[in-house]
Amino acid sequence: LYISDIKDGDFGDAKGADVFTCAEFDESGDYLAAGDKSGRIYVFNANGQARFFLIS
């Protein structure tokens, strides 16, 4: 999965980043967190909204 394949997400400059290297659901299955090699974390919820975090 490439970041540029995700529709309706506001990921700033992240669209040029590499593929997701790690993904995990929370215990309820309502949220999915995915990360890439550059330290960016993307959190998706079941209703299709996404948030972007940069871990430094």
CHARMM internal coordinates of N, CA and C (Angstrom, degrees):
IC EDIT
DIST 1 N 1 CA 1.4522
DIST 1 CA 1 C 1.5188
ANGL 1 N 1 CA 1 C 108.39
DIST 1 C 2 N 1.3030
ANGL 1 CA 1 C 2 N 116.19
DIHE 1 N 1 CA 1 C 2 N 129.33
DIST 2 N 2 CA 1.4500
ANGL 1 C 2 N 2 CA 121.46
DIHE 1 CA 1 C 2 N 2 CA 176.78
DIST 2 CA 2 C 1.5176
ANGL 2 N 2 CA 2 C 109.36
DIHE 1 C 2 N 2 CA 2 C -103.99
DIST 2 C 3 N 1.3255
ANGL 2 CA 2 C 3 N 116.83
DIHE 2 N 2 CA 2 C 3 N 147.40
DIST 3 N 3 CA 1.4563
ANGL 2 C 3 N 3 CA 121.28
DIHE 2 CA 2 C 3 N 3 CA -179.84
DIST 3 CA 3 C 1.5174
ANGL 3 N 3 CA 3 C 110.72
DIHE 2 C 3 N 3 CA 3 C -58.23
DIST 3 C 4 N 1.3048
ANGL 3 CA 3 C 4 N 118.36
DIHE 3 N 3 CA 3 C 4 N -38.01
DIST 4 N 4 CA 1.4627
ANGL 3 C 4 N 4 CA 121.52
DIHE 3 CA 3 C 4 N 4 CA -179.14
DIST 4 CA 4 C 1.5232
ANGL 4 N 4 CA 4 C 112.58
DIHE 3 C 4 N 4 CA 4 C -66.71
DIST 4 C 5 N 1.3392
ANGL 4 CA 4 C 5 N 117.96
DIHE 4 N 4 CA 4 C 5 N -14.28
DIST 5 N 5 CA 1.4629
ANGL 4 C 5 N 5 CA 121.26
DIHE 4 CA 4 C 5 N 5 CA 177.95
DIST 5 CA 5 C 1.5202
ANGL 5 N 5 CA 5 C 112.73
DIHE 4 C 5 N 5 CA 5 C -79.58
DIST 5 C 6 N 1.3243
ANGL 5 CA 5 C 6 N 118.04
DIHE 5 N 5 CA 5 C 6 N -12.46
DIST 6 N 6 CA 1.4592
ANGL 5 C 6 N 6 CA 121.52
DIHE 5 CA 5 C 6 N 6 CA -176.92
DIST 6 CA 6 C 1.5140
ANGL 6 N 6 CA 6 C 108.79
DIHE 5 C 6 N 6 CA 6 C -84.53
DIST 6 C 7 N 1.3139
ANGL 6 CA 6 C 7 N 116.55
DIHE 6 N 6 CA 6 C 7 N 124.17
DIST 7 N 7 CA 1.4572
ANGL 6 C 7 N 7 CA 121.49
DIHE 6 CA 6 C 7 N 7 CA -177.51
DIST 7 CA 7 C 1.5234
ANGL 7 N 7 CA 7 C 110.49
DIHE 6 C 7 N 7 CA 7 C -88.62
DIST 7 C 8 N 1.3138
ANGL 7 CA 7 C 8 N 116.77
DIHE 7 N 7 CA 7 C 8 N 149.71
DIST 8 N 8 CA 1.4620
ANGL 7 C 8 N 8 CA 124.95
DIHE 7 CA 7 C 8 N 8 CA 173.77
DIST 8 CA 8 C 1.5219
ANGL 8 N 8 CA 8 C 113.49
DIHE 7 C 8 N 8 CA 8 C 63.32
DIST 8 C 9 N 1.3015
ANGL 8 CA 8 C 9 N 118.60
DIHE 8 N 8 CA 8 C 9 N 22.85
DIST 9 N 9 CA 1.4606
ANGL 8 C 9 N 9 CA 120.70
DIHE 8 CA 8 C 9 N 9 CA 177.28
DIST 9 CA 9 C 1.5182
ANGL 9 N 9 CA 9 C 110.09
DIHE 8 C 9 N 9 CA 9 C -101.80
DIST 9 C 10 N 1.3221
ANGL 9 CA 9 C 10 N 117.45
DIHE 9 N 9 CA 9 C 10 N 140.96
DIST 10 N 10 CA 1.4559
ANGL 9 C 10 N 10 CA 121.79
DIHE 9 CA 9 C 10 N 10 CA 175.93
DIST 10 CA 10 C 1.5209
ANGL 10 N 10 CA 10 C 107.19
DIHE 9 C 10 N 10 CA 10 C -103.60
DIST 10 C 11 N 1.3297
ANGL 10 CA 10 C 11 N 116.91
DIHE 10 N 10 CA 10 C 11 N 92.57
DIST 11 N 11 CA 1.4446
ANGL 10 C 11 N 11 CA 121.22
DIHE 10 CA 10 C 11 N 11 CA -174.20
DIST 11 CA 11 C 1.5202
ANGL 11 N 11 CA 11 C 112.61
DIHE 10 C 11 N 11 CA 11 C -108.78
DIST 11 C 12 N 1.3005
ANGL 11 CA 11 C 12 N 118.48
DIHE 11 N 11 CA 11 C 12 N 15.10
DIST 12 N 12 CA 1.4530
ANGL 11 C 12 N 12 CA 121.19
DIHE 11 CA 11 C 12 N 12 CA 177.48
DIST 12 CA 12 C 1.5135
ANGL 12 N 12 CA 12 C 111.56
DIHE 11 C 12 N 12 CA 12 C 58.14
DIST 12 C 13 N 1.3367
ANGL 12 CA 12 C 13 N 116.29
DIHE 12 N 12 CA 12 C 13 N -127.93
DIST 13 N 13 CA 1.4648
ANGL 12 C 13 N 13 CA 120.85
DIHE 12 CA 12 C 13 N 13 CA -178.19
DIST 13 CA 13 C 1.5189
ANGL 13 N 13 CA 13 C 112.82
DIHE 12 C 13 N 13 CA 13 C -86.06
DIST 13 C 14 N 1.3011
ANGL 13 CA 13 C 14 N 117.92
DIHE 13 N 13 CA 13 C 14 N 7.51
DIST 14 N 14 CA 1.4643
ANGL 13 C 14 N 14 CA 121.20
DIHE 13 CA 13 C 14 N 14 CA -174.96
DIST 14 CA 14 C 1.5195
ANGL 14 N 14 CA 14 C 113.75
DIHE 13 C 14 N 14 CA 14 C -73.99
DIST 14 C 15 N 1.3188
ANGL 14 CA 14 C 15 N 118.53
DIHE 14 N 14 CA 14 C 15 N -13.18
DIST 15 N 15 CA 1.4627
ANGL 14 C 15 N 15 CA 119.33
DIHE 14 CA 14 C 15 N 15 CA -177.09
DIST 15 CA 15 C 1.5204
ANGL 15 N 15 CA 15 C 112.48
DIHE 14 C 15 N 15 CA 15 C -62.50
DIST 15 C 16 N 1.3096
ANGL 15 CA 15 C 16 N 117.91
DIHE 15 N 15 CA 15 C 16 N -20.39
DIST 16 N 16 CA 1.4529
ANGL 15 C 16 N 16 CA 120.59
DIHE 15 CA 15 C 16 N 16 CA 177.56
DIST 16 CA 16 C 1.5221
ANGL 16 N 16 CA 16 C 112.99
DIHE 15 C 16 N 16 CA 16 C -89.82
DIST 16 C 17 N 1.3125
ANGL 16 CA 16 C 17 N 116.97
DIHE 16 N 16 CA 16 C 17 N 1.40
DIST 17 N 17 CA 1.4711
ANGL 16 C 17 N 17 CA 120.86
DIHE 16 CA 16 C 17 N 17 CA -177.64
DIST 17 CA 17 C 1.5191
ANGL 17 N 17 CA 17 C 110.86
DIHE 16 C 17 N 17 CA 17 C -75.01
DIST 17 C 18 N 1.3106
ANGL 17 CA 17 C 18 N 114.73
DIHE 17 N 17 CA 17 C 18 N 173.98
DIST 18 N 18 CA 1.4591
ANGL 17 C 18 N 18 CA 120.02
DIHE 17 CA 17 C 18 N 18 CA -177.65
DIST 18 CA 18 C 1.5297
ANGL 18 N 18 CA 18 C 111.50
DIHE 17 C 18 N 18 CA 18 C -82.02
DIST 18 C 19 N 1.3056
ANGL 18 CA 18 C 19 N 114.99
DIHE 18 N 18 CA 18 C 19 N -174.66
DIST 19 N 19 CA 1.4631
ANGL 18 C 19 N 19 CA 121.45
DIHE 18 CA 18 C 19 N 19 CA -178.07
DIST 19 CA 19 C 1.5208
ANGL 19 N 19 CA 19 C 110.32
DIHE 18 C 19 N 19 CA 19 C -69.67
DIST 19 C 20 N 1.3357
ANGL 19 CA 19 C 20 N 115.83
DIHE 19 N 19 CA 19 C 20 N 160.74
DIST 20 N 20 CA 1.4591
ANGL 19 C 20 N 20 CA 120.28
DIHE 19 CA 19 C 20 N 20 CA 174.75
DIST 20 CA 20 C 1.5194
ANGL 20 N 20 CA 20 C 109.07
DIHE 19 C 20 N 20 CA 20 C -65.95
DIST 20 C 21 N 1.3132
ANGL 20 CA 20 C 21 N 116.63
DIHE 20 N 20 CA 20 C 21 N 136.25
DIST 21 N 21 CA 1.4588
ANGL 20 C 21 N 21 CA 121.00
DIHE 20 CA 20 C 21 N 21 CA -179.89
DIST 21 CA 21 C 1.5203
ANGL 21 N 21 CA 21 C 112.56
DIHE 20 C 21 N 21 CA 21 C -110.72
DIST 21 C 22 N 1.3295
ANGL 21 CA 21 C 22 N 116.96
DIHE 21 N 21 CA 21 C 22 N -10.81
DIST 22 N 22 CA 1.4582
ANGL 21 C 22 N 22 CA 120.99
DIHE 21 CA 21 C 22 N 22 CA -178.85
DIST 22 CA 22 C 1.5245
ANGL 22 N 22 CA 22 C 108.28
DIHE 21 C 22 N 22 CA 22 C -151.64
DIST 22 C 23 N 1.3266
ANGL 22 CA 22 C 23 N 116.81
DIHE 22 N 22 CA 22 C 23 N 139.61
DIST 23 N 23 CA 1.4637
ANGL 22 C 23 N 23 CA 121.10
DIHE 22 CA 22 C 23 N 23 CA 177.32
DIST 23 CA 23 C 1.5221
ANGL 23 N 23 CA 23 C 108.95
DIHE 22 C 23 N 23 CA 23 C -147.54
DIST 23 C 24 N 1.3479
ANGL 23 CA 23 C 24 N 115.15
DIHE 23 N 23 CA 23 C 24 N 142.90
DIST 24 N 24 CA 1.4606
ANGL 23 C 24 N 24 CA 118.78
DIHE 23 CA 23 C 24 N 24 CA 179.57
DIST 24 CA 24 C 1.5261
ANGL 24 N 24 CA 24 C 109.93
DIHE 23 C 24 N 24 CA 24 C -155.35
DIST 24 C 25 N 1.3427
ANGL 24 CA 24 C 25 N 116.17
DIHE 24 N 24 CA 24 C 25 N 137.65
DIST 25 N 25 CA 1.4573
ANGL 24 C 25 N 25 CA 122.46
DIHE 24 CA 24 C 25 N 25 CA 174.18
DIST 25 CA 25 C 1.5201
ANGL 25 N 25 CA 25 C 109.47
DIHE 24 C 25 N 25 CA 25 C -86.05
DIST 25 C 26 N 1.3556
ANGL 25 CA 25 C 26 N 116.31
DIHE 25 N 25 CA 25 C 26 N 153.84
DIST 26 N 26 CA 1.4586
ANGL 25 C 26 N 26 CA 118.80
DIHE 25 CA 25 C 26 N 26 CA 171.56
DIST 26 CA 26 C 1.5282
ANGL 26 N 26 CA 26 C 109.09
DIHE 25 C 26 N 26 CA 26 C -78.87
DIST 26 C 27 N 1.3274
ANGL 26 CA 26 C 27 N 117.06
DIHE 26 N 26 CA 26 C 27 N 176.50
DIST 27 N 27 CA 1.4638
ANGL 26 C 27 N 27 CA 121.03
DIHE 26 CA 26 C 27 N 27 CA -175.54
DIST 27 CA 27 C 1.5238
ANGL 27 N 27 CA 27 C 113.14
DIHE 26 C 27 N 27 CA 27 C -61.08
DIST 27 C 28 N 1.3397
ANGL 27 CA 27 C 28 N 117.48
DIHE 27 N 27 CA 27 C 28 N -33.39
DIST 28 N 28 CA 1.4660
ANGL 27 C 28 N 28 CA 120.80
DIHE 27 CA 27 C 28 N 28 CA -178.54
DIST 28 CA 28 C 1.5222
ANGL 28 N 28 CA 28 C 112.55
DIHE 27 C 28 N 28 CA 28 C -80.71
DIST 28 C 29 N 1.3297
ANGL 28 CA 28 C 29 N 117.78
DIHE 28 N 28 CA 28 C 29 N -18.85
DIST 29 N 29 CA 1.4547
ANGL 28 C 29 N 29 CA 121.69
DIHE 28 CA 28 C 29 N 29 CA -176.84
DIST 29 CA 29 C 1.5163
ANGL 29 N 29 CA 29 C 113.16
DIHE 28 C 29 N 29 CA 29 C 82.42
DIST 29 C 30 N 1.3382
ANGL 29 CA 29 C 30 N 117.03
DIHE 29 N 29 CA 29 C 30 N 5.37
DIST 30 N 30 CA 1.4610
ANGL 29 C 30 N 30 CA 121.46
DIHE 29 CA 29 C 30 N 30 CA -179.13
DIST 30 CA 30 C 1.5255
ANGL 30 N 30 CA 30 C 112.91
DIHE 29 C 30 N 30 CA 30 C -83.19
DIST 30 C 31 N 1.3097
ANGL 30 CA 30 C 31 N 117.61
DIHE 30 N 30 CA 30 C 31 N -22.38
DIST 31 N 31 CA 1.4591
ANGL 30 C 31 N 31 CA 121.73
DIHE 30 CA 30 C 31 N 31 CA -176.71
DIST 31 CA 31 C 1.5236
ANGL 31 N 31 CA 31 C 110.56
DIHE 30 C 31 N 31 CA 31 C -126.51
DIST 31 C 32 N 1.3246
ANGL 31 CA 31 C 32 N 114.77
DIHE 31 N 31 CA 31 C 32 N 144.47
DIST 32 N 32 CA 1.4559
ANGL 31 C 32 N 32 CA 122.26
DIHE 31 CA 31 C 32 N 32 CA 175.60
DIST 32 CA 32 C 1.5222
ANGL 32 N 32 CA 32 C 107.53
DIHE 31 C 32 N 32 CA 32 C -125.52
DIST 32 C 33 N 1.3106
ANGL 32 CA 32 C 33 N 117.40
DIHE 32 N 32 CA 32 C 33 N 126.02
DIST 33 N 33 CA 1.4614
ANGL 32 C 33 N 33 CA 122.11
DIHE 32 CA 32 C 33 N 33 CA 174.72
DIST 33 CA 33 C 1.5225
ANGL 33 N 33 CA 33 C 107.68
DIHE 32 C 33 N 33 CA 33 C -107.13
DIST 33 C 34 N 1.3211
ANGL 33 CA 33 C 34 N 115.87
DIHE 33 N 33 CA 33 C 34 N 134.03
DIST 34 N 34 CA 1.4612
ANGL 33 C 34 N 34 CA 121.19
DIHE 33 CA 33 C 34 N 34 CA 178.63
DIST 34 CA 34 C 1.5222
ANGL 34 N 34 CA 34 C 108.03
DIHE 33 C 34 N 34 CA 34 C -133.02
DIST 34 C 35 N 1.3196
ANGL 34 CA 34 C 35 N 116.52
DIHE 34 N 34 CA 34 C 35 N 141.53
DIST 35 N 35 CA 1.4558
ANGL 34 C 35 N 35 CA 120.89
DIHE 34 CA 34 C 35 N 35 CA -179.03
DIST 35 CA 35 C 1.5130
ANGL 35 N 35 CA 35 C 111.86
DIHE 34 C 35 N 35 CA 35 C -128.70
DIST 35 C 36 N 1.3351
ANGL 35 CA 35 C 36 N 115.15
DIHE 35 N 35 CA 35 C 36 N 158.21
DIST 36 N 36 CA 1.4588
ANGL 35 C 36 N 36 CA 120.02
DIHE 35 CA 35 C 36 N 36 CA 175.82
DIST 36 CA 36 C 1.5275
ANGL 36 N 36 CA 36 C 109.64
DIHE 35 C 36 N 36 CA 36 C -120.10
DIST 36 C 37 N 1.3117
ANGL 36 CA 36 C 37 N 117.24
DIHE 36 N 36 CA 36 C 37 N 175.76
DIST 37 N 37 CA 1.4622
ANGL 36 C 37 N 37 CA 122.26
DIHE 36 CA 36 C 37 N 37 CA -175.19
DIST 37 CA 37 C 1.5227
ANGL 37 N 37 CA 37 C 113.37
DIHE 36 C 37 N 37 CA 37 C -65.44
DIST 37 C 38 N 1.3176
ANGL 37 CA 37 C 38 N 117.86
DIHE 37 N 37 CA 37 C 38 N -21.41
DIST 38 N 38 CA 1.4602
ANGL 37 C 38 N 38 CA 120.17
DIHE 37 CA 37 C 38 N 38 CA -177.82
DIST 38 CA 38 C 1.5222
ANGL 38 N 38 CA 38 C 112.63
DIHE 37 C 38 N 38 CA 38 C -85.80
DIST 38 C 39 N 1.3346
ANGL 38 CA 38 C 39 N 118.51
DIHE 38 N 38 CA 38 C 39 N 1.25
DIST 39 N 39 CA 1.4573
ANGL 38 C 39 N 39 CA 121.52
DIHE 38 CA 38 C 39 N 39 CA 177.19
DIST 39 CA 39 C 1.5079
ANGL 39 N 39 CA 39 C 114.71
DIHE 38 C 39 N 39 CA 39 C 94.41
DIST 39 C 40 N 1.3060
ANGL 39 CA 39 C 40 N 117.74
DIHE 39 N 39 CA 39 C 40 N 5.92
DIST 40 N 40 CA 1.4623
ANGL 39 C 40 N 40 CA 120.38
DIHE 39 CA 39 C 40 N 40 CA 177.74
DIST 40 CA 40 C 1.5224
ANGL 40 N 40 CA 40 C 109.41
DIHE 39 C 40 N 40 CA 40 C -80.47
DIST 40 C 41 N 1.3309
ANGL 40 CA 40 C 41 N 115.61
DIHE 40 N 40 CA 40 C 41 N 138.17
DIST 41 N 41 CA 1.4586
ANGL 40 C 41 N 41 CA 122.18
DIHE 40 CA 40 C 41 N 41 CA 177.52
DIST 41 CA 41 C 1.5221
ANGL 41 N 41 CA 41 C 107.73
DIHE 40 C 41 N 41 CA 41 C -118.86
DIST 41 C 42 N 1.3180
ANGL 41 CA 41 C 42 N 116.29
DIHE 41 N 41 CA 41 C 42 N 132.15
DIST 42 N 42 CA 1.4573
ANGL 41 C 42 N 42 CA 122.71
DIHE 41 CA 41 C 42 N 42 CA 179.12
DIST 42 CA 42 C 1.5170
ANGL 42 N 42 CA 42 C 107.25
DIHE 41 C 42 N 42 CA 42 C -117.17
DIST 42 C 43 N 1.3313
ANGL 42 CA 42 C 43 N 117.21
DIHE 42 N 42 CA 42 C 43 N 130.46
DIST 43 N 43 CA 1.4585
ANGL 42 C 43 N 43 CA 121.40
DIHE 42 CA 42 C 43 N 43 CA -179.61
DIST 43 CA 43 C 1.5205
ANGL 43 N 43 CA 43 C 107.67
DIHE 42 C 43 N 43 CA 43 C -117.04
DIST 43 C 44 N 1.3156
ANGL 43 CA 43 C 44 N 115.86
DIHE 43 N 43 CA 43 C 44 N 122.99
DIST 44 N 44 CA 1.4582
ANGL 43 C 44 N 44 CA 123.00
DIHE 43 CA 43 C 44 N 44 CA -179.69
DIST 44 CA 44 C 1.5186
ANGL 44 N 44 CA 44 C 108.19
DIHE 43 C 44 N 44 CA 44 C -113.72
DIST 44 C 45 N 1.3444
ANGL 44 CA 44 C 45 N 116.73
DIHE 44 N 44 CA 44 C 45 N 143.20
DIST 45 N 45 CA 1.4587
ANGL 44 C 45 N 45 CA 117.98
DIHE 44 CA 44 C 45 N 45 CA 173.93
DIST 45 CA 45 C 1.5171
ANGL 45 N 45 CA 45 C 109.89
DIHE 44 C 45 N 45 CA 45 C -116.40
DIST 45 C 46 N 1.3225
ANGL 45 CA 45 C 46 N 116.52
DIHE 45 N 45 CA 45 C 46 N 171.55
DIST 46 N 46 CA 1.4598
ANGL 45 C 46 N 46 CA 122.13
DIHE 45 CA 45 C 46 N 46 CA -171.02
DIST 46 CA 46 C 1.5237
ANGL 46 N 46 CA 46 C 113.20
DIHE 45 C 46 N 46 CA 46 C -63.46
DIST 46 C 47 N 1.3302
ANGL 46 CA 46 C 47 N 118.99
DIHE 46 N 46 CA 46 C 47 N -23.22
DIST 47 N 47 CA 1.4619
ANGL 46 C 47 N 47 CA 119.70
DIHE 46 CA 46 C 47 N 47 CA -179.02
DIST 47 CA 47 C 1.5276
ANGL 47 N 47 CA 47 C 112.85
DIHE 46 C 47 N 47 CA 47 C -88.58
DIST 47 C 48 N 1.3235
ANGL 47 CA 47 C 48 N 117.40
DIHE 47 N 47 CA 47 C 48 N 8.36
DIST 48 N 48 CA 1.4600
ANGL 47 C 48 N 48 CA 120.97
DIHE 47 CA 47 C 48 N 48 CA 173.07
DIST 48 CA 48 C 1.5145
ANGL 48 N 48 CA 48 C 115.46
DIHE 47 C 48 N 48 CA 48 C 94.93
DIST 48 C 49 N 1.3228
ANGL 48 CA 48 C 49 N 118.88
DIHE 48 N 48 CA 48 C 49 N -3.12
DIST 49 N 49 CA 1.4544
ANGL 48 C 49 N 49 CA 120.56
DIHE 48 CA 48 C 49 N 49 CA 178.23
DIST 49 CA 49 C 1.5222
ANGL 49 N 49 CA 49 C 109.64
DIHE 48 C 49 N 49 CA 49 C -79.56
DIST 49 C 50 N 1.3158
ANGL 49 CA 49 C 50 N 115.69
DIHE 49 N 49 CA 49 C 50 N 150.56
DIST 50 N 50 CA 1.4651
ANGL 49 C 50 N 50 CA 120.35
DIHE 49 CA 49 C 50 N 50 CA -179.60
DIST 50 CA 50 C 1.5166
ANGL 50 N 50 CA 50 C 109.45
DIHE 49 C 50 N 50 CA 50 C -134.61
DIST 50 C 51 N 1.3133
ANGL 50 CA 50 C 51 N 116.34
DIHE 50 N 50 CA 50 C 51 N 148.28
DIST 51 N 51 CA 1.4629
ANGL 50 C 51 N 51 CA 122.66
DIHE 50 CA 50 C 51 N 51 CA 175.61
DIST 51 CA 51 C 1.5247
ANGL 51 N 51 CA 51 C 108.34
DIHE 50 C 51 N 51 CA 51 C -128.81
DIST 51 C 52 N 1.3187
ANGL 51 CA 51 C 52 N 115.34
DIHE 51 N 51 CA 51 C 52 N 152.36
DIST 52 N 52 CA 1.4615
ANGL 51 C 52 N 52 CA 122.14
DIHE 51 CA 51 C 52 N 52 CA -176.15
DIST 52 CA 52 C 1.5228
ANGL 52 N 52 CA 52 C 109.16
DIHE 51 C 52 N 52 CA 52 C -119.81
DIST 52 C 53 N 1.3214
ANGL 52 CA 52 C 53 N 117.47
DIHE 52 N 52 CA 52 C 53 N 132.92
DIST 53 N 53 CA 1.4586
ANGL 52 C 53 N 53 CA 122.53
DIHE 52 CA 52 C 53 N 53 CA 178.17
DIST 53 CA 53 C 1.5207
ANGL 53 N 53 CA 53 C 108.71
DIHE 52 C 53 N 53 CA 53 C -131.61
DIST 53 C 54 N 1.3171
ANGL 53 CA 53 C 54 N 116.29
DIHE 53 N 53 CA 53 C 54 N 142.74
DIST 54 N 54 CA 1.4614
ANGL 53 C 54 N 54 CA 121.28
DIHE 53 CA 53 C 54 N 54 CA 174.60
DIST 54 CA 54 C 1.5193
ANGL 54 N 54 CA 54 C 107.62
DIHE 53 C 54 N 54 CA 54 C -112.12
DIST 54 C 55 N 1.3141
ANGL 54 CA 54 C 55 N 116.73
DIHE 54 N 54 CA 54 C 55 N 117.96
DIST 55 N 55 CA 1.4568
ANGL 54 C 55 N 55 CA 122.14
DIHE 54 CA 54 C 55 N 55 CA -179.94
DIST 55 CA 55 C 1.5233
ANGL 55 N 55 CA 55 C 107.68
DIHE 54 C 55 N 55 CA 55 C -94.54
DIST 55 C 56 N 1.3266
ANGL 55 CA 55 C 56 N 116.51
DIHE 55 N 55 CA 55 C 56 N 122.27
DIST 56 N 56 CA 1.4720
ANGL 55 C 56 N 56 CA 118.73
DIHE 55 CA 55 C 56 N 56 CA -178.75
DIST 56 CA 56 C 1.5028
ANGL 56 N 56 CA 56 C 111.58
DIHE 55 C 56 N 56 CA 56 C -110.86
END
COOR INIT
IC SEED 1 N 1 CA 1 C
IC BUILD
